[in-house]
């Protein structure tokens, strides 16, 4: 996943999206490195792009995205 925040792009894998933030491990680091996990609040994310989308993953992503948008708009 590509995440743009404050004009900079970061490449993440093992991404977890919660209603208030996106977290992931920077590409190039081991997914077993839990202390390497970085995060950004949805409010600070300028844009995101998912590289490989599978139908189930896309559905879950869409639900999380819409939930985050609803929370920010209220």
C-alpha positions in Angstrom: 0.0 0.0 0.0 1.2 3.5 -0.7 0.2 6.1 1.9 0.6 9.8 1.2 0.8 12.1 4.3 2.0 15.7 4.4 3.3 15.4 0.8 5.4 12.3 1.4 4.7 8.8 0.2 5.6 5.7 2.2 5.3 2.1 1.0 3.8 -0.4 3.6 2.9 -4.0 3.8 1.0 -6.0 6.4 -1.4 -3.1 6.6 -4.1 -2.8 9.3 -6.8 -0.3 8.9 -8.8 0.8 12.0 -11.6 3.4 12.1 -9.1 6.1 13.2 -5.7 5.1 11.7 -3.7 3.0 9.2 -0.7 1.1 10.3 1.8 -1.0 8.4 5.4 -2.2 8.2 7.6 -0.3 5.8 8.4 -2.3 2.6 11.8 -3.8 2.9 11.5 -4.6 6.6 10.5 -8.0 7.9 6.8 -8.5 8.7 7.9 -10.2 11.8 9.4 -6.9 13.1 6.4 -5.7 15.2 8.4 -2.7 16.5 8.9 -1.6 12.9 5.2 -0.9 12.5 4.3 2.7 11.7 1.0 4.5 11.7 -0.8 7.5 10.4 -4.2 8.9 11.5 -6.9 8.9 8.8 -7.1 12.7 9.2 -3.4 13.0 8.3 -3.6 10.7 5.3 -3.7 12.7 2.1 -4.2 9.7 -0.1 -3.8 5.9 -0.2 -3.3 3.4 -3.0 -3.6 -0.3 -2.7 -1.3 -2.3 -5.0 -3.0 -5.7 -5.3 -6.7 -5.9 -4.5 -8.6 -9.0 -4.0 -12.5 -8.9 -3.9 -12.8 -9.7 -0.2 -10.0 -7.4 0.8 -11.5 -4.6 -1.3 -14.9 -5.1 0.4 -13.3 -4.9 3.8 -11.2 -1.9 2.8 -14.3 -0.1 1.4 -16.3 -0.7 4.6 -13.4 0.6 6.8 -12.9 3.6 4.5 -16.6 4.6 4.5 -16.7 4.2 8.3 -13.7 6.5 8.7 -15.3 9.0 6.3 -18.5 8.9 8.3 -16.6 9.4 11.5 -14.7 12.4 10.1 -17.9 14.0 8.7 -19.8 13.9 12.0 
